[in-house]
Amino acid sequence: MRSGIRVGITRPSNLGLTTLGLALAVLVSGCQTGVMAYPLDPEQVGQVDADLVLRTYNAHRERLEVRVAKQGLDPKEKDRLLREFLKTFTDTTDTGNIPIEQAYQYADMFRLVGDWKTAENLYGASVKWAEGRKDYDRFTNDALRQAWCLAELGQVKPALELARRTYKVPPAAKAPILFAVLYEITPAARGKGHDQELAELIADACAQHVQVRVDPASASGQALIQGRAYHMGVAMNKVIELFGNDARSPKARELVGDIATLLASERRF
C-alpha cells in the first residue's frame, strides 16, 4: 500500500459537498460493508490524496467565486472559507509520511493556508527530487514556489538566488519564470533590503521569457506569445518602482533599457 499522509475527518459544512465530491463518493465504496465511502474521510479510505483535496478545493473556489459575483459574498469571507477547508487537512498532515512525487501538491496546500515554512520545506524536497530525475518542468515550478516561500519568510537573498537557478533550464521549461518572479516573488520580496537585486532578477526574467518555446498553434502558446509585450511592460514599470528615487541611476537605466530592447523586438513580430 502506498504511503501517504494521515489526516482527520473533514466535513466542510460551510462549503457543502460539490458535484465533484458527490461523483467521487459514488466511485469509492467500503471494503467489507458495501457502504459508499467518502473519499475525503481518512477513517473510511485510509489515505486522503493531496491531488483530490486540491481538486475539491478548486471546485469549492469556483463555486464561491460565483457567489461573490452574483450574490455579493464578501471576497474576504470566500478566502476564509477556503482556508478553513484546507486547514482541516494541513493541521493533521503527517509531513514525514508524504510520497515524494506528491510533495509539491502538499506544499501547495500549506502555501494556500499561509504556512510558508512547511510549504518551503516540502517544495525544497520536491526540487531535489526533480533535479535528480532531470525533470525540468517540475524543478522550475517548485524552485520558483520555494523561492516565493523564502521571500515571504524574509529570506530574500536565498530566494533570489534560487529563482535565478531556474534561468538555466531548457527553453521548453522557462514559461513560468517571468510570471512567478513578477507576480509572486516580487510582492513578497520587495522592501526587504534587496530591491536592486530584485529589479535585476525581473529584467533577466524578461530575457528568459523571450526564450520560451511553445506550440504557437495551441491556445496556451498563443496566449503566452500575445501576452509577452504586456507582461514585459509591467516588468519595466516594476523595475522603475523598485529603484524609487534612484530610477535615473545608471543601473536603473541599464535594466530599463534592456527590457525596452526586448519589447521592441517583440513588437516587430
C-alpha positions as CSV (number, residue, x, y, z in Angstrom):
1,M,0.0,0.0,0.0
2,R,1.4,3.4,-1.0
3,S,2.4,5.5,2.0
4,G,0.6,8.8,2.4
5,I,-0.5,11.4,4.9
6,R,-2.7,10.8,7.9
7,V,-5.4,13.4,8.3
8,G,-8.6,13.9,10.3
9,I,-12.2,13.7,9.2
10,T,-13.4,16.7,7.4
11,R,-17.0,17.7,6.8
12,P,-16.9,21.2,5.2
13,S,-20.4,22.2,6.2
14,N,-19.9,25.9,5.2
15,L,-18.8,24.9,1.7
16,G,-21.1,22.0,1.1
17,L,-20.5,18.9,-1.0
18,T,-19.7,19.8,-4.6
19,T,-20.7,17.9,-7.7
20,L,-17.1,16.6,-7.8
21,G,-17.3,15.4,-4.3
22,L,-20.5,13.5,-4.9
23,A,-19.2,11.9,-8.0
24,L,-16.1,10.7,-6.2
25,A,-18.1,9.4,-3.3
26,V,-20.1,7.3,-5.7
27,L,-17.0,5.8,-7.2
28,V,-15.4,4.7,-3.9
29,S,-17.1,2.0,-1.8
30,G,-16.3,0.5,1.6
31,C,-14.1,-2.6,1.7
32,Q,-16.4,-5.0,3.6
33,T,-19.7,-3.4,4.3
34,G,-20.6,-2.2,0.8
35,V,-21.3,1.3,2.2
36,M,-20.1,4.1,0.0
37,A,-17.0,5.8,1.4
38,Y,-16.4,9.5,1.4
39,P,-13.0,10.0,-0.3
40,L,-12.1,12.9,1.9
41,D,-12.6,10.8,5.1
42,P,-9.4,9.0,6.0
43,E,-11.2,6.8,8.5
44,Q,-13.0,5.3,5.6
45,V,-10.5,5.3,2.8
46,G,-7.3,5.1,4.8
47,Q,-5.5,7.9,3.0
48,V,-6.6,11.2,1.7
49,D,-4.7,12.2,-1.5
50,A,-3.4,15.7,-1.9
51,D,-4.5,15.8,-5.6
52,L,-8.1,15.0,-4.5
53,V,-8.0,17.7,-1.8
54,L,-6.8,20.3,-4.2
55,R,-9.3,19.4,-7.0
56,T,-12.1,19.6,-4.4
57,Y,-10.6,22.9,-3.2
58,N,-10.7,24.3,-6.7
59,A,-14.3,23.2,-7.2
60,H,-15.2,25.0,-3.9
61,R,-13.3,28.1,-5.0
62,E,-15.1,28.3,-8.4
63,R,-18.5,27.9,-6.7
64,L,-17.7,30.6,-4.1
65,E,-16.4,33.0,-6.8
66,V,-19.8,32.7,-8.5
67,R,-21.4,33.6,-5.2
68,V,-19.0,36.6,-4.9
69,A,-20.0,37.8,-8.4
70,K,-23.8,37.1,-8.2
71,Q,-24.8,37.1,-4.5
72,G,-22.4,39.6,-3.0
73,L,-20.4,37.2,-0.9
74,D,-17.5,39.1,0.7
75,P,-14.2,38.1,-1.0
76,K,-12.6,38.0,2.4
77,E,-15.2,35.6,3.6
78,K,-14.6,33.5,0.5
79,D,-10.9,33.3,1.3
80,R,-11.6,32.5,4.9
81,L,-13.9,29.6,3.9
82,L,-11.3,28.2,1.6
83,R,-8.5,28.4,4.1
84,E,-10.8,26.8,6.7
85,F,-11.4,23.9,4.3
86,L,-7.7,23.3,3.6
87,K,-6.6,23.8,7.2
88,T,-8.6,20.8,8.3
89,F,-6.1,18.8,6.3
90,T,-2.9,20.7,6.9
91,D,-3.4,20.6,10.6
92,T,-3.4,16.9,10.6
93,T,-1.0,16.1,7.8
94,D,2.0,13.9,8.7
95,T,4.6,15.7,6.6
96,G,7.1,12.8,7.3
97,N,4.9,10.4,5.5
98,I,4.3,12.0,2.1
99,P,5.2,10.4,-1.2
100,I,8.0,12.4,-2.7
101,E,6.3,12.6,-6.1
102,Q,3.3,14.4,-4.4
103,A,5.4,16.7,-2.1
104,Y,4.7,19.7,-4.3
105,Q,0.9,19.1,-4.0
106,Y,1.0,19.0,-0.2
107,A,3.3,22.1,-0.4
108,D,0.5,23.8,-2.4
109,M,-1.9,23.0,0.4
110,F,0.3,24.6,3.1
111,R,1.1,27.6,0.9
112,L,-2.6,28.3,0.4
113,V,-3.3,28.4,4.1
114,G,-0.2,30.6,4.7
115,D,2.1,28.1,6.3
116,W,5.1,29.3,4.4
117,K,7.7,27.4,6.4
118,T,6.1,24.0,5.9
119,A,5.5,24.7,2.3
120,E,9.1,25.8,1.8
121,N,10.4,22.6,3.2
122,L,8.1,20.5,1.0
123,Y,8.9,22.4,-2.2
124,G,12.6,22.1,-1.3
125,A,12.2,18.3,-1.1
126,S,10.4,18.2,-4.5
127,V,13.1,20.4,-6.0
128,K,15.9,18.0,-5.0
129,W,13.8,15.1,-6.3
130,A,13.1,16.8,-9.6
131,E,16.8,17.7,-10.1
132,G,17.8,14.1,-9.6
133,R,15.3,13.0,-12.3
134,K,16.2,15.9,-14.6
135,D,12.5,16.8,-14.5
136,Y,13.0,20.4,-15.6
137,D,9.3,21.3,-15.6
138,R,8.9,20.1,-12.0
139,F,12.1,21.7,-11.0
140,T,11.2,25.1,-12.4
141,N,7.8,25.3,-10.9
142,D,8.8,24.1,-7.5
143,A,12.0,26.1,-7.2
144,L,10.1,29.3,-8.1
145,R,7.4,28.4,-5.5
146,Q,10.1,27.6,-2.9
147,A,11.7,31.0,-3.7
148,W,8.3,32.7,-3.1
149,C,8.0,31.0,0.3
150,L,11.6,32.0,1.2
151,A,10.8,35.6,0.3
152,E,7.6,35.5,2.4
153,L,9.8,34.3,5.3
154,G,12.2,37.2,4.9
155,Q,15.0,35.2,3.4
156,V,15.1,37.3,0.3
157,K,18.7,36.8,-0.8
158,P,18.4,32.9,-0.9
159,A,15.0,33.4,-2.6
160,L,16.6,35.4,-5.4
161,E,19.5,33.0,-5.8
162,L,17.1,30.1,-6.0
163,A,14.9,31.8,-8.5
164,R,17.9,32.6,-10.7
165,R,18.8,28.9,-10.8
166,T,15.7,28.3,-12.9
167,Y,17.2,30.5,-15.7
168,K,19.4,27.6,-16.6
169,V,16.6,25.2,-17.6
170,P,15.9,24.4,-21.3
171,P,13.6,26.9,-23.2
172,A,10.6,24.5,-23.1
173,A,10.7,24.7,-19.2
174,K,11.1,28.5,-18.9
175,A,7.4,29.5,-19.3
176,P,6.6,30.0,-15.5
177,I,9.7,32.1,-14.8
178,L,8.6,35.7,-15.6
179,F,5.1,35.2,-14.1
180,A,6.4,33.8,-10.9
181,V,9.2,36.4,-10.5
182,L,6.9,39.3,-11.3
183,Y,3.6,38.4,-9.6
184,E,4.6,36.1,-6.8
185,I,8.2,36.6,-5.7
186,T,8.4,40.4,-6.2
187,P,5.4,41.3,-3.9
188,A,6.9,39.0,-1.2
189,A,10.5,40.2,-1.6
190,R,10.2,44.0,-2.2
191,G,11.1,46.4,0.6
192,K,13.2,43.8,2.5
193,G,16.6,45.2,1.7
194,H,17.3,43.7,-1.8
195,D,15.3,45.8,-4.2
196,Q,18.1,46.4,-6.6
197,E,18.9,42.7,-6.9
198,L,15.2,42.0,-7.3
199,A,15.0,44.6,-10.1
200,E,17.9,42.8,-11.8
201,L,16.1,39.4,-11.4
202,I,13.0,40.9,-13.1
203,A,14.9,42.3,-16.0
204,D,16.7,39.0,-16.5
205,A,13.4,37.2,-16.2
206,C,12.2,39.2,-19.3
207,A,15.2,37.8,-21.2
208,Q,14.2,34.3,-20.1
209,H,10.6,34.9,-21.2
210,V,11.5,35.6,-24.9
211,Q,13.4,32.3,-24.9
212,V,10.3,30.3,-24.0
213,R,9.4,27.7,-26.7
214,V,5.7,26.9,-27.0
215,D,3.4,25.5,-29.6
216,P,2.1,28.6,-31.4
217,A,-0.9,26.6,-32.7
218,S,-2.1,25.8,-29.1
219,A,-4.3,28.1,-27.1
220,S,-1.8,28.3,-24.3
221,G,1.0,29.0,-26.7
222,Q,-0.9,31.8,-28.4
223,A,-1.8,33.3,-25.1
224,L,1.8,33.4,-24.0
225,I,3.1,34.9,-27.2
226,Q,0.3,37.5,-27.4
227,G,0.8,38.5,-23.7
228,R,4.6,38.8,-23.8
229,A,4.7,42.5,-24.5
230,Y,2.2,43.3,-21.8
231,H,3.9,41.4,-19.1
232,M,7.3,42.9,-20.0
233,G,5.8,46.3,-19.9
234,V,4.6,45.5,-16.3
235,A,8.1,44.3,-15.6
236,M,9.6,47.6,-16.8
237,N,7.4,49.6,-14.6
238,K,8.1,47.4,-11.6
239,V,11.9,47.9,-12.1
240,I,11.4,51.7,-12.1
241,E,9.3,51.4,-8.9
242,L,11.9,49.3,-7.2
243,F,14.6,51.9,-7.8
244,G,12.4,54.6,-6.5
245,N,14.3,57.9,-6.2
246,D,17.3,56.2,-7.9
247,A,15.2,55.4,-11.0
248,R,17.5,57.7,-13.1
249,S,20.7,56.0,-11.9
250,P,22.9,54.3,-14.5
251,K,22.0,50.8,-13.3
252,A,18.2,51.6,-13.4
253,R,18.6,53.0,-16.9
254,E,20.5,49.9,-18.0
255,L,17.9,47.5,-16.8
256,V,15.0,49.5,-18.2
257,G,16.9,49.8,-21.5
258,D,17.4,46.0,-21.6
259,I,13.7,45.4,-21.2
260,A,12.9,48.1,-23.8
261,T,15.1,46.4,-26.3
262,L,13.3,43.1,-25.7
263,L,10.0,44.9,-26.1
264,A,11.0,46.5,-29.3
265,S,12.0,43.1,-30.7
266,E,8.6,41.6,-29.6
267,R,6.6,44.3,-31.3
268,R,8.3,43.7,-34.6
269,F,6.6,40.3,-34.9
